[in-house]
């Protein structure tokens, strides 16, 4: 089994990275292969709603790294998606990637994959629930199976 862990933070060595790496350690102890991807190392532009991907599966005319990451997501059995909280939501980089996920959605390519969510906020009322809800909405939209929440109403959260 392979899990792709995606860090949506633009900050190197931040709290989201620490939480994702701790989760990855636990998964590896269970014999699961984990690949870590940090969105700060990629260029992801917003979706332009051109609808080319509706006609040509897995084709997007936008020249960036989104399709590369989406293909990695497609090859994985499970996804661990983490983001710091920015304005009671995921980061702009993560939101752009989630919006671009219409590419695999058209073929239901992520259906029945397992997904886990992490959100890291600056305080007890830092908006983690809203960021987690964004990620969990992505899982539902894709027909994925959300991992059992732990640490919060919707998933793992940290301050």
DOTI-724397 format. One record per residue: residue in three letters; chain; x, y, z of N, C-alpha, C in turn. Coordinates in steps of 0.1 Angstrom, whole numbers. Atoms other than C-alpha are relative to their C-alpha. Example, Ala and Ser with C-alpha at 12.3 -4.5 7.8 and 13.67 -1.06 7.14 Angstrom:
% residues 2
+------+------+--------+---------+-------+---------+----------+-------+--------+---------+-------+
| code | unit | n.east | n.north |  n.up | ca.east | ca.north | ca.up | c.east | c.north |  c.up |
+------+------+--------+---------+-------+---------+----------+-------+--------+---------+-------+
|  ALA |    A |      9 |     -12 |     0 |     123 |      -45 |    78 |      9 |      12 |     0 |
|  SER |    A |     -9 |     -11 |     0 |     137 |      -11 |    71 |     -8 |      11 |     8 |
+------+------+--------+---------+-------+---------+----------+-------+--------+---------+-------+
% end
This chain:
% residues 159
+------+------+--------+---------+-------+---------+----------+-------+--------+---------+-------+
| code | unit | n.east | n.north |  n.up | ca.east | ca.north | ca.up | c.east | c.north |  c.up |
+------+------+--------+---------+-------+---------+----------+-------+--------+---------+-------+
|  UNK |    A |      8 |     -12 |     0 |       0 |        0 |     0 |      9 |      12 |     0 |
|  UNK |    A |     -8 |     -12 |     1 |      12 |       35 |    -8 |     -9 |      12 |     3 |
|  UNK |    A |      7 |     -12 |    -4 |       2 |       68 |     7 |      8 |      12 |    -5 |
|  UNK |    A |     -7 |     -13 |     4 |      10 |      102 |    -8 |     -4 |      10 |    11 |
|  UNK |    A |      3 |     -10 |   -10 |      13 |      128 |    20 |      4 |      14 |    -6 |
|  UNK |    A |     -2 |     -13 |     6 |       9 |      164 |     7 |      0 |      11 |    10 |
|  UNK |    A |     -2 |     -12 |    -9 |      21 |      194 |    27 |     -4 |      12 |    -8 |
|  UNK |    A |      4 |     -12 |     7 |       2 |      225 |    16 |      6 |      13 |     5 |
|  UNK |    A |     -6 |     -12 |    -6 |      24 |      249 |    36 |     11 |       6 |    -9 |
|  UNK |    A |    -11 |      -6 |     8 |      46 |      274 |    17 |     12 |       2 |     9 |
|  UNK |    A |    -11 |      -1 |    -9 |      68 |      274 |    48 |      8 |     -13 |     2 |
|  UNK |    A |     -9 |      11 |    -2 |      98 |      251 |    51 |      1 |      -3 |    15 |
|  UNK |    A |     -2 |       4 |   -14 |     101 |      231 |    84 |    -11 |       6 |     9 |
|  UNK |    A |     11 |      -6 |    -9 |      67 |      245 |    97 |     -7 |     -11 |     7 |
|  UNK |    A |      7 |       9 |    -8 |      43 |      229 |   120 |     -8 |     -11 |    -8 |
|  UNK |    A |      7 |      10 |     9 |      23 |      212 |    92 |      9 |     -11 |    -4 |
|  UNK |    A |    -10 |      10 |     4 |      54 |      195 |    80 |      3 |     -10 |    12 |
|  UNK |    A |     -2 |       9 |   -11 |      61 |      182 |   115 |    -11 |     -10 |     2 |
|  UNK |    A |     11 |       9 |    -2 |      26 |      168 |   118 |     -1 |     -11 |   -11 |
|  UNK |    A |      1 |       9 |    11 |      27 |      152 |    84 |     11 |     -11 |     2 |
|  UNK |    A |    -11 |      10 |    -2 |      61 |      136 |    91 |     -2 |      -9 |    12 |
|  UNK |    A |      4 |       9 |   -11 |      48 |      122 |   124 |    -10 |     -10 |    -4 |
|  UNK |    A |     10 |      10 |     6 |      19 |      106 |   106 |      7 |      -9 |    -9 |
|  UNK |    A |     -7 |       9 |     9 |      42 |       93 |    80 |      8 |     -11 |     7 |
|  UNK |    A |     -8 |      10 |    -9 |      64 |       76 |   107 |     -9 |     -11 |     4 |
|  UNK |    A |     10 |      11 |    -4 |      33 |       58 |   120 |     -4 |      -9 |   -11 |
|  UNK |    A |      4 |       8 |    11 |      23 |       47 |    86 |     11 |      -9 |    -4 |
|  UNK |    A |    -12 |       9 |     4 |      58 |       34 |    78 |      2 |     -11 |    10 |
|  UNK |    A |     -1 |      11 |   -10 |      58 |       15 |   111 |    -10 |     -11 |    -3 |
|  UNK |    A |     11 |      10 |     3 |      26 |       -2 |    99 |      3 |      -7 |   -14 |
|  UNK |    A |     -4 |       6 |    12 |      45 |      -12 |    67 |     -6 |       6 |   -13 |
|  UNK |    A |      6 |      -7 |    12 |      29 |       14 |    44 |     11 |       9 |    -6 |
|  UNK |    A |    -10 |      -8 |     7 |      51 |       31 |    18 |     -6 |      15 |     0 |
|  UNK |    A |      5 |     -14 |     0 |      48 |       69 |    21 |      9 |       9 |    -8 |
|  UNK |    A |     -8 |     -10 |     7 |      59 |       96 |    -3 |     -5 |      14 |     4 |
|  UNK |    A |      4 |     -14 |    -4 |      60 |      132 |     9 |      2 |      10 |   -11 |
|  UNK |    A |      0 |     -11 |    10 |      52 |      161 |   -14 |     -3 |      13 |     7 |
|  UNK |    A |      2 |     -13 |    -5 |      55 |      197 |    -4 |     -3 |      10 |   -11 |
|  UNK |    A |      5 |      -8 |    11 |      35 |      221 |   -25 |      9 |      12 |    -2 |
|  UNK |    A |     -9 |     -12 |     2 |      61 |      249 |   -19 |     10 |      -3 |   -11 |
|  UNK |    A |    -10 |       4 |    10 |      83 |      230 |   -43 |     -5 |       0 |   -14 |
|  UNK |    A |      7 |       1 |    13 |      58 |      232 |   -71 |     -7 |      13 |    -4 |
|  UNK |    A |      8 |     -11 |     5 |      40 |      258 |   -92 |    -14 |      -5 |    -3 |
|  UNK |    A |     14 |       4 |     2 |       2 |      254 |   -91 |     -8 |      12 |    -2 |
|  UNK |    A |      8 |     -12 |     3 |     -19 |      279 |  -109 |    -15 |      -4 |     2 |
|  UNK |    A |     15 |       3 |    -1 |     -57 |      282 |  -104 |     -6 |      -5 |   -12 |
|  UNK |    A |      8 |       6 |    11 |     -82 |      264 |  -126 |     -6 |      12 |    -8 |
|  UNK |    A |      5 |     -11 |     8 |     -93 |      286 |  -155 |    -14 |      -4 |    -5 |
|  UNK |    A |     14 |       4 |     5 |    -126 |      266 |  -161 |     -1 |      -1 |   -15 |
|  UNK |    A |      0 |       1 |    14 |    -116 |      260 |  -197 |     -8 |     -12 |    -5 |
|  UNK |    A |      7 |      12 |     3 |    -132 |      226 |  -196 |      7 |     -10 |   -10 |
|  UNK |    A |     -8 |       9 |     9 |    -105 |      210 |  -218 |      1 |     -14 |     6 |
|  UNK |    A |     -2 |      13 |    -7 |    -101 |      182 |  -192 |    -13 |      -8 |    -1 |
|  UNK |    A |     12 |       7 |     2 |    -138 |      173 |  -197 |      0 |      -8 |   -13 |
|  UNK |    A |      0 |       6 |    13 |    -131 |      164 |  -233 |     12 |      -9 |    -2 |
|  UNK |    A |    -12 |       8 |     1 |     -96 |      150 |  -229 |      5 |      -4 |    14 |
|  UNK |    A |     -3 |       4 |   -14 |     -91 |      130 |  -197 |     15 |       2 |     3 |
|  UNK |    A |    -14 |      -3 |    -5 |     -59 |      140 |  -178 |      7 |      10 |    -8 |
|  UNK |    A |     -7 |     -11 |     7 |     -52 |      169 |  -201 |     -4 |      13 |     5 |
|  UNK |    A |      3 |     -13 |    -5 |     -49 |      204 |  -189 |     10 |       9 |    -8 |
|  UNK |    A |     -8 |      -9 |     7 |     -36 |      233 |  -210 |      9 |       9 |     9 |
|  UNK |    A |     -7 |      -9 |    -8 |     -23 |      252 |  -180 |     14 |      -6 |     3 |
|  UNK |    A |    -14 |       5 |    -1 |      15 |      249 |  -179 |      5 |       3 |    15 |
|  UNK |    A |     -5 |       0 |   -13 |      24 |      241 |  -143 |      2 |     -14 |     5 |
|  UNK |    A |     -3 |      13 |    -6 |      30 |      212 |  -119 |    -13 |      -8 |     5 |
|  UNK |    A |     11 |       6 |    -6 |      -6 |      204 |  -110 |     -3 |     -14 |    -5 |
|  UNK |    A |      3 |      13 |     5 |     -11 |      174 |  -133 |     10 |     -10 |     5 |
|  UNK |    A |    -10 |       9 |    -6 |      22 |      159 |  -121 |     -4 |      -5 |    14 |
|  UNK |    A |      4 |       3 |   -14 |      10 |      160 |   -85 |    -13 |      -9 |     0 |
|  UNK |    A |     12 |       7 |     0 |     -25 |      148 |   -94 |      3 |     -15 |    -5 |
|  UNK |    A |     -4 |      13 |     4 |      -9 |      118 |  -112 |      6 |      -8 |    11 |
|  UNK |    A |     -6 |       6 |   -12 |      11 |      110 |   -81 |    -12 |      -4 |    10 |
|  UNK |    A |     11 |       3 |    -8 |     -22 |      112 |   -62 |     -8 |     -12 |    -5 |
|  UNK |    A |      7 |      11 |     7 |     -38 |       88 |   -87 |      7 |     -13 |     3 |
|  UNK |    A |     -7 |      13 |    -2 |     -11 |       62 |   -82 |      0 |      -5 |    14 |
|  UNK |    A |      0 |       4 |   -15 |     -14 |       62 |   -44 |    -13 |      -7 |     3 |
|  UNK |    A |     12 |       7 |    -6 |     -38 |       40 |   -25 |     -7 |       9 |    10 |
|  UNK |    A |      6 |      -9 |   -10 |     -44 |       67 |     1 |      7 |      14 |    -1 |
|  UNK |    A |     -6 |     -13 |    -1 |     -38 |      104 |     6 |     -1 |       6 |    14 |
|  UNK |    A |      0 |      -8 |   -12 |     -28 |      124 |    36 |      2 |      14 |    -4 |
|  UNK |    A |      0 |     -14 |     5 |     -35 |      161 |    30 |      1 |       9 |    12 |
|  UNK |    A |     -2 |      -9 |   -11 |     -22 |      187 |    54 |      2 |      14 |    -4 |
|  UNK |    A |     -1 |     -14 |     3 |     -24 |      224 |    55 |      0 |       9 |    12 |
|  UNK |    A |      2 |     -10 |   -10 |     -18 |      253 |    78 |    -13 |       8 |    -3 |
|  UNK |    A |     13 |      -8 |     1 |     -49 |      275 |    84 |      4 |      14 |    -5 |
|  UNK |    A |     -2 |     -14 |     5 |     -49 |      307 |    63 |    -14 |       5 |    -2 |
|  UNK |    A |     13 |      -6 |     1 |     -80 |      328 |    68 |    -11 |     -10 |     1 |
|  UNK |    A |     10 |      10 |    -3 |    -100 |      299 |    82 |     -2 |     -10 |   -12 |
|  UNK |    A |      1 |       9 |    12 |     -92 |      278 |    51 |     14 |      -6 |    -2 |
|  UNK |    A |    -13 |       5 |     4 |     -64 |      258 |    35 |      8 |      11 |    -7 |
|  UNK |    A |     -8 |     -10 |     7 |     -35 |      277 |    19 |     -5 |       1 |   -15 |
|  UNK |    A |      3 |      -2 |    14 |     -39 |      291 |   -16 |      6 |     -11 |    -9 |
|  UNK |    A |     -6 |      11 |     8 |     -15 |      265 |   -30 |     -9 |     -13 |     1 |
|  UNK |    A |      8 |      12 |    -2 |     -36 |      237 |   -15 |    -14 |       2 |    -7 |
|  UNK |    A |     13 |      -3 |     6 |     -69 |      253 |   -27 |      1 |      -2 |   -15 |
|  UNK |    A |     -1 |       1 |    14 |     -56 |      256 |   -62 |      2 |     -15 |    -5 |
|  UNK |    A |     -1 |      14 |     3 |     -46 |      219 |   -62 |    -13 |      -7 |     1 |
|  UNK |    A |     13 |       6 |    -1 |     -79 |      208 |   -49 |    -10 |       4 |   -11 |
|  UNK |    A |      8 |      -4 |    11 |     -97 |      229 |   -75 |      3 |      -7 |   -13 |
|  UNK |    A |     -5 |       6 |    12 |     -76 |      214 |  -102 |     -3 |     -15 |     0 |
|  UNK |    A |      3 |      15 |     0 |     -87 |      179 |   -91 |    -12 |      -4 |    -8 |
|  UNK |    A |     11 |       4 |     9 |    -116 |      181 |  -115 |      5 |      -9 |   -11 |
|  UNK |    A |     -7 |       9 |    11 |     -91 |      164 |  -139 |     -3 |     -15 |     4 |
|  UNK |    A |      3 |      14 |    -3 |     -93 |      130 |  -121 |    -14 |      -3 |     4 |
|  UNK |    A |     15 |       2 |    -4 |    -129 |      136 |  -109 |     -8 |      -5 |   -12 |
|  UNK |    A |      8 |       3 |    12 |    -142 |      133 |  -145 |      0 |     -15 |    -3 |
|  UNK |    A |      0 |      15 |     2 |    -132 |       96 |  -146 |     -2 |      -8 |    13 |
|  UNK |    A |      2 |       6 |   -13 |    -138 |       90 |  -109 |     13 |      -8 |     4 |
|  UNK |    A |    -13 |       7 |    -2 |    -101 |       80 |  -106 |      4 |      -1 |    15 |
|  UNK |    A |     -3 |       0 |   -15 |     -99 |       88 |   -68 |    -10 |      -7 |     8 |
|  UNK |    A |     11 |       7 |    -8 |    -130 |       69 |   -59 |      5 |     -12 |     8 |
|  UNK |    A |     -4 |      11 |   -10 |    -126 |       46 |   -29 |     14 |       1 |     5 |
|  UNK |    A |    -13 |      -2 |    -7 |     -91 |       59 |   -21 |     -3 |       4 |    14 |
|  UNK |    A |      1 |      -4 |   -14 |     -86 |       65 |    16 |      7 |      14 |     2 |
|  UNK |    A |     -6 |     -13 |    -2 |     -80 |      101 |    27 |      1 |       4 |    15 |
|  UNK |    A |     -2 |      -5 |   -13 |     -67 |      116 |    59 |      3 |      15 |     0 |
|  UNK |    A |     -1 |     -14 |     0 |     -68 |      153 |    68 |      7 |       5 |    12 |
|  UNK |    A |     -7 |      -7 |   -11 |     -45 |      175 |    89 |     -1 |      15 |    -2 |
|  UNK |    A |      0 |     -14 |     1 |     -50 |      212 |    97 |      8 |       6 |    12 |
|  UNK |    A |     -8 |      -5 |   -11 |     -26 |      233 |   118 |     -3 |      15 |     1 |
|  UNK |    A |      3 |     -14 |    -2 |     -38 |      266 |   133 |      8 |       7 |    11 |
|  UNK |    A |     -8 |      -7 |   -10 |     -23 |      293 |   155 |     -6 |       0 |    14 |
|  UNK |    A |      6 |       0 |   -13 |     -46 |      288 |   184 |    -12 |     -10 |     1 |
|  UNK |    A |     11 |       9 |    -2 |     -75 |      268 |   199 |    -12 |       3 |   -10 |
|  UNK |    A |     10 |      -4 |     9 |     -99 |      288 |   177 |      6 |       6 |   -13 |
|  UNK |    A |     -8 |      -5 |    12 |     -76 |      292 |   147 |     -6 |      -3 |   -13 |
|  UNK |    A |      6 |       3 |    13 |    -100 |      279 |   120 |      3 |     -14 |    -5 |
|  UNK |    A |     -3 |      14 |     4 |     -88 |      243 |   119 |    -12 |      -7 |    -5 |
|  UNK |    A |     12 |       7 |     4 |    -123 |      230 |   116 |     -4 |       3 |   -14 |
|  UNK |    A |      3 |      -4 |    13 |    -129 |      250 |    85 |     10 |      -5 |   -11 |
|  UNK |    A |    -10 |       5 |    10 |     -97 |      240 |    68 |     -1 |     -15 |    -1 |
|  UNK |    A |      2 |      15 |     1 |    -103 |      203 |    77 |    -13 |      -3 |    -8 |
|  UNK |    A |     12 |       2 |     7 |    -138 |      207 |    63 |      2 |       1 |   -15 |
|  UNK |    A |     -3 |      -2 |    14 |    -124 |      219 |    30 |      7 |     -13 |    -6 |
|  UNK |    A |     -6 |      12 |     4 |    -102 |      188 |    28 |    -10 |     -11 |    -1 |
|  UNK |    A |     10 |      10 |     0 |    -130 |      165 |    38 |    -10 |       1 |   -11 |
|  UNK |    A |      9 |      -2 |    11 |    -152 |      181 |    12 |      6 |      -5 |   -13 |
|  UNK |    A |     -7 |       5 |    12 |    -126 |      173 |   -14 |     -1 |     -16 |     0 |
|  UNK |    A |      1 |      15 |    -1 |    -126 |      136 |    -2 |    -14 |      -4 |    -5 |
|  UNK |    A |     14 |       4 |     4 |    -164 |      135 |    -5 |     -3 |       2 |   -15 |
|  UNK |    A |      1 |      -3 |    14 |    -164 |      152 |   -39 |      6 |     -11 |    -9 |
|  UNK |    A |     -7 |      10 |     8 |    -140 |      126 |   -52 |     -5 |     -14 |     3 |
|  UNK |    A |      5 |      14 |    -3 |    -159 |       96 |   -37 |     10 |      -8 |     8 |
|  UNK |    A |    -10 |       6 |    -9 |    -131 |       89 |   -13 |     -5 |      -4 |    13 |
|  UNK |    A |      3 |       4 |   -14 |    -132 |       72 |    21 |      8 |       8 |     9 |
|  UNK |    A |     -7 |      -8 |   -10 |    -123 |       96 |    49 |      4 |      -9 |    11 |
|  UNK |    A |     -5 |       8 |   -12 |    -101 |       81 |    76 |     -8 |       5 |    12 |
|  UNK |    A |      7 |      -3 |   -13 |    -117 |       80 |   111 |      6 |      12 |     7 |
|  UNK |    A |     -5 |     -12 |    -7 |    -113 |      114 |   127 |      6 |      -3 |    13 |
|  UNK |    A |     -7 |       1 |   -13 |     -89 |      117 |   156 |      5 |      13 |     4 |
|  UNK |    A |     -6 |     -12 |    -5 |     -81 |      147 |   177 |     -9 |      12 |    -3 |
|  UNK |    A |      9 |     -11 |     2 |    -110 |      169 |   165 |    -13 |      -6 |    -7 |
|  UNK |    A |     13 |       4 |     5 |    -145 |      168 |   151 |      2 |      -6 |   -14 |
|  UNK |    A |     -2 |       4 |    13 |    -133 |      164 |   115 |     13 |      -8 |    -3 |
|  UNK |    A |    -13 |       7 |     3 |     -97 |      151 |   117 |     11 |       5 |     9 |
|  UNK |    A |    -11 |      -4 |    -9 |     -63 |      157 |   132 |      3 |      15 |    -1 |
|  UNK |    A |     -2 |     -14 |     0 |     -57 |      193 |   142 |     11 |       3 |    11 |
|  UNK |    A |    -10 |      -4 |    -9 |     -29 |      211 |   159 |      1 |      15 |     1 |
|  UNK |    A |     -2 |     -14 |    -2 |     -21 |      245 |   173 |     15 |       3 |     3 |
+------+------+--------+---------+-------+---------+----------+-------+--------+---------+-------+
% end
